[in-house]
Amino acid sequence: MIKLNNIQKGTLLAFIGVMIVTPDTLLIRMVSLDTWSLLFYRSLFPSVALFLGYLVLFKARTFTDFYNIGIPGVINALCVLGGNITFIFALAYTNVANALIMISLIPLTAALFSSIFLKEKSLPVTWISMLACLLAVIFIFYESYAMGRFLGDFFGLLCACFVGASLTVMRSYSEINFVPSYILGKFLTALFALPFVVTFVIVGFDLIFTSLMIITVGVSFVFISLAPQYISSPQVGIFFLLETALGPLWVWLFIAEEPTRNTLIGGAVIILIIFFHSLYIIGKEKSKSE
């Protein structure tokens, strides 16, 4: 049996988690439910399935694990709640490519929150990268405003902040098992959406597609929740670039939703900046540990 070190374990967990989540935007686009009903079922199904799975695997320990998440776990669950809501509303008001480009800012939002709340001193290259990405975001926002998609892009940016905050919390308390926290976050999202659900009738392809979300946003984030126990949040965050690259590709292949020119240009700039910034940060962390 191959024995993996911590970096290899964390990398593998993050890679598997993000690869599983990449078809999620395609499933969302193929569902005919209204926004609130989609948010409800996309949260309810994974939370129930993950809780039952956890109960089967860990039996009586389940409730102890949920209790042991403490205040950090509750904060993380609220970040999951915010991320779920803003992601669905981003896709409701803009195209997939724009939403995922905003979400690709996760590594930088994680670095920003680490600097503010953990008092970790950010390197000059991080602040330069943030400024450069901000200019690229403004470039995309300008076109989105003209096309009436500004609100969706803004929700995508908020989603990146919530996920970045979640990764920061998980990194800060790596001794805590955050899988129960994620399940709680999904359940809270379903509870939040409940009063706004138009219909509780779900049949046909809508039932199939939302059930598949048990895997894309349930199982995937179990892997992602475990990854920060072994590697830093910027290292985890860099894998979300896979979703930014592959998510619009699945949507374009299956339902022909094409990104605009400004989105392609701004998105390419952001992805390159974050990719090289993350590699630089990872290299710095490795040199410190050696």
C-alpha positions in Angstrom: 0.0 0.0 0.0 1.3 3.5 -1.0 1.8 5.7 2.1 1.1 9.4 1.4 2.5 12.3 3.4 0.3 15.2 4.5 0.8 17.3 1.4 0.0 14.4 -0.8 -3.1 13.5 1.2 -4.4 17.1 1.2 -3.7 17.5 -2.5 -5.5 14.3 -3.4 -8.5 15.2 -1.2 -8.8 18.7 -2.7 -8.3 17.4 -6.3 -11.0 14.7 -6.0 -13.4 17.1 -4.2 -13.2 19.8 -6.8 -13.3 17.4 -9.8 -16.5 15.9 -8.4 -18.1 19.4 -8.1 -17.2 20.6 -11.7 -20.5 19.3 -13.3 -22.6 21.0 -10.6 -23.3 24.1 -12.6 -24.5 22.0 -15.6 -26.9 20.2 -13.3 -28.2 23.6 -12.0 -28.7 24.8 -15.5 -30.7 21.7 -16.5 -33.1 21.9 -13.5 -36.4 23.7 -14.2 -37.1 24.6 -10.6 -37.3 28.2 -9.4 -34.3 29.6 -7.6 -35.6 29.1 -4.0 -36.9 25.6 -4.7 -33.6 24.7 -6.3 -31.7 26.1 -3.3 -33.9 24.1 -1.0 -33.5 20.7 -2.7 -29.9 21.2 -3.5 -29.3 21.6 0.2 -31.8 19.2 1.7 -30.9 16.1 -0.3 -27.1 16.3 0.4 -27.6 17.2 4.1 -29.9 14.3 4.7 -27.8 11.8 2.6 -24.6 12.9 4.3 -26.1 12.7 7.8 -27.5 9.2 7.2 -24.2 8.1 5.7 -22.3 9.6 8.7 -24.7 7.9 11.1 -24.2 4.5 9.4 -20.4 4.8 9.4 -19.9 6.3 12.9 -23.1 5.3 14.7 -23.2 6.7 18.3 -20.1 8.9 17.7 -22.1 10.9 15.2 -23.8 13.2 17.8 -20.6 13.6 19.7 -18.8 14.7 16.5 -21.6 17.3 15.8 -21.3 18.6 19.3 -17.5 18.8 19.1 -17.5 21.2 16.2 -18.1 24.0 18.7 -18.2 27.7 17.8 -15.7 27.3 14.9 -18.0 24.7 13.4 -21.0 26.9 13.7 -19.2 29.8 12.1 -18.1 27.5 9.3 -21.7 26.3 8.8 -22.8 29.9 8.5 -20.2 30.4 5.8 -21.5 27.4 4.0 -25.0 28.8 4.3 -23.8 32.1 2.8 -21.8 30.4 0.1 -24.8 28.2 -1.0 -27.2 31.1 -1.2 -24.9 33.5 -3.1 -23.8 30.8 -5.5 -27.3 29.9 -6.6 -28.2 33.6 -7.0 -25.0 34.2 -8.9 -26.1 31.6 -11.5 -29.6 33.0 -11.5 -28.5 36.5 -12.6 -25.4 35.8 -14.7 -23.9 33.2 -16.9 -21.9 30.2 -15.6 -18.5 31.5 -16.8 -18.9 34.8 -15.0 -20.1 33.2 -11.8 -17.2 30.7 -11.7 -14.6 33.4 -12.5 -15.7 35.4 -9.5 -15.5 32.2 -7.4 -11.9 31.6 -8.7 -11.0 34.5 -6.4 -11.3 32.0 -3.4 -7.5 31.7 -2.8 -7.1 35.5 -2.6 -10.1 35.9 -0.3 -8.7 33.1 1.9 -5.4 34.9 2.0 -7.1 38.2 2.8 -9.1 36.8 5.7 -6.0 35.0 7.0 -4.3 38.4 7.1 -7.2 40.1 8.9 -8.4 37.5 11.3 -5.3 35.3 11.9 -2.9 38.2 11.8 -0.9 36.3 9.2 1.3 38.8 7.3 0.5 38.7 3.6 3.4 39.0 1.2 3.6 42.0 -1.1 2.9 39.6 -4.0 -0.5 38.8 -2.5 -1.6 42.4 -2.3 -0.3 43.0 -5.9 -2.2 40.0 -7.1 -5.4 41.2 -5.3 -5.1 44.6 -7.0 -4.5 43.0 -10.4 -7.5 40.7 -10.0 -9.6 43.6 -8.8 -8.9 45.4 -12.1 -9.8 42.3 -14.0 -13.1 42.0 -12.0 -13.9 45.6 -12.8 -13.3 44.9 -16.5 -15.8 42.0 -16.3 -18.2 44.0 -14.2 -18.3 46.9 -16.7 -19.6 44.6 -19.4 -21.9 42.8 -17.0 -23.5 46.1 -15.9 -24.2 47.0 -19.6 -25.8 43.5 -20.1 -27.8 43.5 -16.9 -25.6 40.8 -15.2 -23.9 42.9 -12.6 -25.9 41.5 -9.7 -25.0 37.9 -10.6 -21.3 38.8 -10.8 -21.6 40.5 -7.4 -23.2 37.4 -5.8 -20.4 35.3 -7.3 -17.9 37.6 -5.6 -19.7 37.3 -2.3 -19.7 33.5 -2.7 -15.9 33.6 -3.1 -15.7 35.6 0.2 -17.8 33.0 2.0 -15.8 30.1 0.8 -12.6 31.8 1.5 -13.8 32.5 5.0 -14.8 28.9 5.4 -11.3 27.7 4.3 -9.7 30.1 6.7 -11.8 28.8 9.7 -11.0 25.2 8.8 -7.4 26.0 8.5 -7.3 27.7 11.9 -8.8 24.7 13.6 -7.3 21.8 11.8 -7.9 19.6 14.8 -11.6 19.8 14.3 -13.6 17.4 12.1 -15.5 19.9 9.9 -17.6 17.3 8.0 -20.5 17.6 10.5 -20.1 21.4 10.2 -20.6 21.2 6.4 -23.7 18.9 6.9 -25.1 21.5 9.4 -24.4 24.3 6.9 -26.4 22.4 4.1 -29.3 21.8 6.5 -29.4 25.4 7.6 -29.5 26.4 3.9 -32.5 24.2 3.3 -34.1 25.6 6.5 -33.4 29.2 5.3 -34.9 28.5 1.8 -38.0 26.6 3.2 -40.3 29.6 3.6 -39.7 30.8 0.0 -40.2 27.4 -1.8 -42.9 27.7 -4.4 -43.7 24.0 -4.7 -42.7 20.9 -2.9 -43.5 18.7 -5.9 -40.4 17.5 -7.6 -40.6 14.8 -10.4 -38.9 13.6 -13.5 -35.5 15.0 -14.5 -35.6 17.6 -11.8 -35.7 14.8 -9.2 -32.8 13.0 -11.0 -30.6 16.1 -11.3 -31.2 17.3 -7.8 -30.5 13.8 -6.5 -27.1 13.8 -8.4 -26.3 17.0 -6.4 -25.9 14.6 -3.4 -22.6 13.7 -5.1 -21.6 17.0 -6.7 -22.2 19.3 -3.6 -22.4 16.6 -0.9 -19.6 14.0 -1.3 -17.3 16.6 -3.0 -17.3 19.0 -0.1 -16.6 16.1 2.3 -13.3 15.8 0.5 -12.8 19.5 0.4 -13.6 19.9 4.2 -11.0 17.3 5.0 -8.2 18.8 2.8 -7.3 21.8 5.1 -6.3 19.3 7.8 -3.3 18.5 5.7 -2.6 21.6 3.5 -3.1 25.3 3.7 -6.2 27.2 2.5 -4.3 28.8 -0.5 -3.3 25.2 -1.5 -6.9 24.0 -1.3 -8.2 27.2 -3.0 -6.0 26.7 -6.1 -8.0 23.6 -7.0 -11.1 25.6 -7.4 -9.5 26.9 -10.6 -10.4 23.5 -12.0 -14.1 24.3 -11.5 -13.6 27.7 -13.1 -12.0 26.0 -16.2 -14.2 22.9 -16.5 -17.6 24.2 -15.2 -18.3 26.5 -18.2 -16.9 23.8 -20.5 -19.6 21.3 -19.5 -22.3 23.9 -19.8 -21.0 25.0 -23.3 -20.8 21.4 -24.5 -24.3 20.3 -23.3 -26.4 23.5 -23.5 -24.3 25.9 -25.6 -24.1 28.7 -23.1 -21.1 30.7 -24.4 -19.0 33.2 -22.3 -18.5 36.7 -23.7 -15.2 38.1 -24.9 -14.7 40.3 -21.9 -15.4 37.3 -19.6 -12.8 35.1 -21.5 -10.2 37.9 -21.3 -10.8 38.9 -17.7 -11.2 35.3 -16.6 -7.9 34.2 -18.3 -6.1 37.1 -16.5 -7.6 36.2 -13.1 -6.9 32.4 -13.5 -3.2 33.1 -14.5 -2.7 35.5 -11.6 -4.2 33.2 -9.0 -2.4 30.2 -10.4 1.1 31.7 -10.3 0.3 33.5 -7.0 -0.7 30.2 -5.4 2.3 28.4 -6.7 4.5 31.1 -5.2 2.8 30.9 -1.8 3.0 27.1 -1.8 6.7 27.3 -2.6 7.3 29.8 0.2 5.5 27.5 2.7 7.5 24.5 1.6 10.8 26.4 2.0 9.8 27.4 5.6 9.0 23.8 6.6 12.3 22.4 5.2 
